[in-house]
């Protein structure tokens, strides 16, 4: 998984739990199976937390429970919240058939994304999908043509899902809590 996708996942987890210790963030991601579905090593989570802190996107705090003096907790800064929204929007808008996981993660974050941003990003994604669907397939070898048919059918299914999700968000229903904002 690319570093930007891992940053998105970690920022989302911090935003969801904040303030949260590195252990709590790691535990949450492990419980969600991030190693299996995201290819994210749990050992790298602490490195990502340090990097985000170094870049001013997370703030390091003393343990909010006061139990452990050497334990740090994290919360997002304004720059971190802005970066989260930039990454979420980019991920929602970008059509990459070879790497769909980032999009699949982003659509689970609707509780943290303003509805207007979510819908606008999905509308942009739909434009790209529809543009890709009208492109005629060149004369391809049978095996490649068969794979291209699969990719086209997946894109058609995704475009249909995006249309339905945009409509649900417009009605104020269906697309997670973002649709209710």
Protein Blocks (a to p, Z undefined) as FASTA:
>chain_A
ZZklmmmmmmmmmmmmpccdfklmmmmmmmnommmmnopafklmmmmmmmmmmnopaccd
ddfklmamkbccddddfklmmmmmmmmmmmmmpccfklmmlmmmmmmmmmmpcfklmmmm
mmmmmmmmmmmmmpccddddfklmmmmmmmmmmmmmmmmmmmmmmmmmmnopojajklmZ
Z
